Amino acid sequence: MKTPGEQDFLDQFGEAPEVLEEPWIQGAEFETENGTLRLSFDQHENSIRFEWRQGDDVLWHFFREGATALSIRAENRETHLIAEFESEDLSGEVDVRVHPRIAIKDSLLRS
């Protein structure tokens, strides 16, 4: 799975992902106008997890294996995390706008 480098995260978000339970699992948290977004990605298992919270409420929880890439896209004063997935039967993309407000687009199509 391709992932952004530490410097890419620093450039766009002002902080690098932290190492979580294992050295190949990293995570980051982003405070926005409409909640907190937590990202974690496991390069060994090719999985990505997002969790969007407002206070104690989980508004959206997303976990998927089969990730092929995680990228950062910044344009028009918006910053997005793009997760791409592919399996034998399906391919798709989750586009999570992080700044200025969290918004999600999820597409999954048969291959």
Backbone as numpy.savetxt, mean C-alpha at the origin, in Angstrom:
# Nx Ny Nz CAx CAy CAz Cx Cy Cz
8.62 -9.54 -5.86 7.77 -8.37 -5.86 8.66 -7.13 -5.86
8.39 -6.25 -6.78 9.11 -4.97 -6.82 8.48 -4.03 -5.80
9.34 -3.31 -5.07 8.85 -2.34 -4.09 9.68 -1.06 -4.20
9.12 0.06 -3.76 9.90 1.31 -3.75 11.06 1.19 -2.75
12.10 1.91 -3.02 13.23 1.95 -2.10 12.95 2.86 -0.92
13.79 2.77 0.06 13.67 3.59 1.26 13.64 5.07 0.91
14.49 5.48 -0.03 14.56 6.89 -0.42 13.26 7.35 -1.08
12.61 6.47 -1.84 11.32 6.81 -2.47 10.28 7.15 -1.40
10.22 6.33 -0.35 9.29 6.61 0.76 9.67 7.92 1.46
10.95 8.12 1.70 11.39 9.36 2.34 11.02 10.58 1.51
11.24 10.50 0.21 10.94 11.62 -0.68 9.45 11.97 -0.69
8.58 10.95 -0.70 7.15 11.19 -0.83 6.41 11.36 0.50
6.86 10.65 1.53 6.12 10.64 2.79 6.90 11.18 3.97
8.19 11.41 3.80 9.00 11.94 4.89 9.48 10.91 5.88
9.18 9.65 5.63 9.68 8.58 6.49 9.80 7.29 5.70
10.71 6.45 6.15 10.93 5.16 5.51 10.11 4.09 6.23
9.77 3.01 5.55 9.07 1.91 6.22 9.95 1.31 7.32
9.31 0.80 8.35 10.03 0.14 9.42 9.99 -1.37 9.21
10.99 -2.04 9.72 11.01 -3.50 9.67 10.06 -4.01 10.75
9.20 -4.98 10.39 8.23 -5.51 11.33 8.71 -6.86 11.89
7.87 -7.88 11.94 8.20 -9.15 12.60 9.45 -9.82 12.04
9.64 -9.75 10.76 10.78 -10.37 10.08 11.45 -9.32 9.20
12.72 -9.50 8.85 13.43 -8.49 8.04 12.81 -8.24 6.66
12.07 -9.20 6.14 11.48 -9.04 4.80 10.05 -8.47 4.86
9.57 -8.18 6.07 8.25 -7.56 6.23 8.46 -6.13 6.70
7.89 -5.18 5.95 8.03 -3.77 6.29 6.66 -3.12 6.39
6.61 -2.02 7.11 5.35 -1.32 7.26 5.55 0.17 7.45
4.49 0.91 7.18 4.50 2.36 7.35 3.09 2.81 7.70
3.00 3.95 8.37 1.70 4.51 8.75 1.65 5.95 8.29
0.50 6.34 7.76 0.34 7.67 7.19 -0.89 8.34 7.80
-0.70 9.51 8.39 -1.81 10.31 8.93 -2.32 11.21 7.81
-3.65 11.23 7.61 -4.24 12.05 6.56 -5.42 12.84 7.12
-6.04 13.63 6.27 -7.20 14.43 6.68 -8.36 13.56 7.13
-8.50 12.36 6.58 -9.67 11.54 6.89 -9.31 10.18 7.49
-8.22 10.13 8.22 -7.89 8.90 8.93 -6.43 8.54 8.84
-6.14 7.34 9.29 -4.79 6.80 9.30 -4.74 5.58 8.40
-3.74 5.53 7.55 -3.56 4.38 6.66 -2.31 3.63 7.11
-2.45 2.35 7.33 -1.32 1.49 7.68 -1.07 0.56 6.51
0.17 0.52 6.06 0.61 -0.34 4.97 1.62 -1.33 5.52
1.51 -2.58 5.13 2.58 -3.54 5.39 2.72 -4.42 4.15
3.96 -4.79 3.89 4.20 -5.66 2.73 5.28 -6.67 3.07
5.06 -7.88 2.59 5.92 -9.02 2.86 6.55 -9.45 1.55
7.83 -9.17 1.39 8.50 -9.48 0.13 8.76 -10.97 -0.03
8.76 -11.72 1.04 8.96 -13.18 0.96 7.69 -13.88 0.49
6.54 -13.45 1.01 5.25 -14.05 0.67 4.52 -13.31 -0.44
5.09 -12.21 -0.93 4.46 -11.39 -1.97 3.04 -10.98 -1.58
2.91 -10.44 -0.39 1.60 -10.01 0.09 1.64 -8.55 0.51
0.46 -7.93 0.44 0.31 -6.52 0.81 -0.94 -6.39 1.67
-0.83 -5.58 2.71 -1.95 -5.33 3.61 -2.10 -3.82 3.79
-3.34 -3.35 3.69 -3.69 -1.97 4.00 -4.74 -2.00 5.10
-4.70 -1.01 5.98 -5.77 -0.83 6.96 -6.00 0.66 7.12
-7.25 1.07 6.88 -7.65 2.47 7.01 -8.50 2.59 8.27
-8.08 3.48 9.16 -8.77 3.66 10.44 -9.14 5.13 10.64
-10.24 5.31 11.34 -10.59 6.61 11.90 -10.81 6.36 13.37
-9.85 6.80 14.19 -9.90 6.50 15.61 -9.78 5.00 15.82
-10.72 4.42 16.56 -10.72 2.99 16.82 -11.45 2.18 15.76
-12.10 2.86 14.81 -12.89 2.18 13.79 -12.04 1.82 12.58
-12.13 0.57 12.16 -11.49 0.13 10.93 -12.50 0.34 9.80
-12.17 1.24 8.87 -13.07 1.52 7.75 -12.86 0.56 6.59
-11.61 0.11 6.43 -11.29 -0.77 5.32 -10.07 -1.58 5.68
-10.17 -2.88 5.50 -9.03 -3.76 5.72 -8.85 -4.56 4.43
-7.63 -4.60 3.95 -7.33 -5.25 2.67 -6.09 -6.11 2.85
-6.17 -7.36 2.46 -5.01 -8.24 2.45 -5.10 -9.09 1.20
-3.97 -9.16 0.47 -3.96 -9.98 -0.73 -2.55 -10.51 -0.98
-2.48 -11.77 -1.38 -1.23 -12.38 -1.80 -1.14 -12.32 -3.32
-0.01 -12.70 -3.85 0.18 -12.67 -5.30 0.58 -11.31 -5.82
1.12 -10.47 -4.95 1.54 -9.13 -5.38 2.77 -9.23 -6.28
2.77 -8.46 -7.33 3.93 -8.40 -8.23 4.69 -7.10 -8.07
4.00 -6.04 -7.61 4.68 -4.74 -7.47 3.90 -3.84 -6.51
4.66 -3.01 -5.82 4.12 -1.91 -5.03 4.88 -0.68 -5.49
4.17 0.38 -5.84 4.84 1.59 -6.31 4.17 2.82 -5.70
4.88 3.94 -5.80 4.39 5.23 -5.33 4.23 6.12 -6.55
3.07 6.77 -6.65 2.85 7.71 -7.75 2.43 9.05 -7.15
3.11 10.10 -7.54 2.77 11.44 -7.08 2.50 12.32 -8.28
1.31 12.92 -8.30 0.95 13.86 -9.36 -0.24 14.69 -8.92
-0.34 15.89 -9.43 -1.45 16.80 -9.14 -1.71 16.94 -7.63
-0.64 17.08 -6.85 -0.73 17.27 -5.40 -1.34 16.07 -4.68
-1.32 14.91 -5.31 -1.81 13.68 -4.71 -0.68 12.66 -4.68
-0.71 11.80 -3.67 0.25 10.72 -3.57 -0.52 9.42 -3.44
-0.18 8.46 -4.28 -0.86 7.17 -4.33 0.12 6.04 -4.08
-0.37 4.98 -3.45 0.32 3.70 -3.38 -0.42 2.77 -4.33
0.30 2.18 -5.27 -0.29 1.30 -6.28 0.23 -0.11 -6.04
-0.68 -1.04 -5.78 -0.32 -2.44 -5.60 -0.86 -3.24 -6.78
0.02 -3.99 -7.42 -0.37 -4.81 -8.57 -0.31 -6.28 -8.18
-1.28 -7.05 -8.70 -1.40 -8.45 -8.36 -1.60 -9.29 -9.62
-1.14 -10.53 -9.53 -1.35 -11.44 -10.64 -1.32 -12.86 -10.13
-2.28 -13.66 -10.59 -2.30 -15.08 -10.30 -2.59 -15.80 -11.60
-2.76 -17.08 -11.52 -3.03 -17.86 -12.73 -4.30 -17.41 -13.43
-5.32 -17.04 -12.64 -6.62 -16.70 -13.21 -7.00 -15.23 -13.16
-6.35 -14.47 -12.27 -6.76 -13.09 -12.04 -5.57 -12.14 -12.05
-5.86 -10.90 -12.42 -4.86 -9.84 -12.28 -5.61 -8.57 -11.87
-4.91 -7.70 -11.20 -5.59 -6.49 -10.76 -4.66 -5.48 -10.16
-5.28 -4.40 -9.71 -4.55 -3.28 -9.16 -5.39 -2.63 -8.07
-4.75 -2.26 -6.99 -5.38 -1.47 -5.94 -4.64 -0.14 -5.91
-5.38 0.92 -6.13 -4.84 2.28 -6.14 -5.36 2.96 -4.88
-4.47 3.22 -3.93 -4.85 3.86 -2.67 -4.25 5.26 -2.65
-5.14 6.25 -2.77 -4.67 7.63 -2.63 -4.44 7.87 -1.15
-3.23 8.32 -0.81 -2.86 8.56 0.57 -3.06 10.02 0.94
-2.56 10.92 0.10 -2.65 12.36 0.39 -3.33 13.06 -0.76
-4.20 14.02 -0.50 -4.48 14.62 0.80 -5.49 13.83 1.64
-6.34 13.03 0.99 -7.34 12.23 1.70 -7.31 10.81 1.15
-7.56 9.85 2.00 -7.56 8.46 1.57 -8.75 8.20 0.67
-8.48 7.53 -0.45 -9.51 7.07 -1.38 -8.98 5.79 -2.02
-9.88 4.89 -2.39 -9.46 3.56 -2.85 -10.15 3.22 -4.16
-9.37 2.64 -5.09 -9.90 2.04 -6.31 -9.31 0.65 -6.41
-10.17 -0.35 -6.51 -9.73 -1.73 -6.56 -10.29 -2.37 -7.81
-9.43 -2.93 -8.64 -9.91 -3.64 -9.83 -9.25 -5.01 -9.88
-10.07 -6.00 -10.18 -9.60 -7.38 -10.27 -10.30 -8.01 -11.47
-9.52 -8.50 -12.41 -10.06 -9.02 -13.66 -9.55 -10.43 -13.92
-10.34 -11.21 -14.63 -9.88 -12.53 -15.05 -8.82 -12.38 -16.12
-7.80 -13.20 -16.02 -6.69 -13.14 -17.00 -7.09 -13.81 -18.30
